Amino acid sequence: MISSGVRYVKNARSPRETRYARIISKRMDVRHHSSHMGQHNAIHRSSSRTYYYITLEFDNGSRQEYLDVKNLYGLVAEGDVGYAAVQGDWIVAFERDVSQRPSGTY
């Protein structure tokens, strides 16, 4: 828990940068947690949380995976090109470059 708090502070204090990029991939990571409490573990609690990640490729060919903290996952598609705003390990915005849309799509 401490490391996630440290990571949050690091990302929150990082400067926001906007770079031109292509979305290479998207993935989900579902994490489950369960605990047992009470005499003879009579009470069982279970929860899960889904984390969404977006991988960007930049003009120089480098790739980086970012945690989606602004619910962009459902709004972008692999292959989209545009301006990505990143802050530390987070992707915080993506503005699609509509001039780069493949021919025949609307």
Buried (B, 14 or more C-beta within 10 A) or exposed (E): EEEEEEBBEEBEEEEEEEEEBBBBEBEEEEEEEEEEEEEEEEEEEEEEEEEBBBBBBEEEEEEBBBBBBBEBBEEBEEEBBBEBBBBBBBBBBBEBEEEEEEEEEE
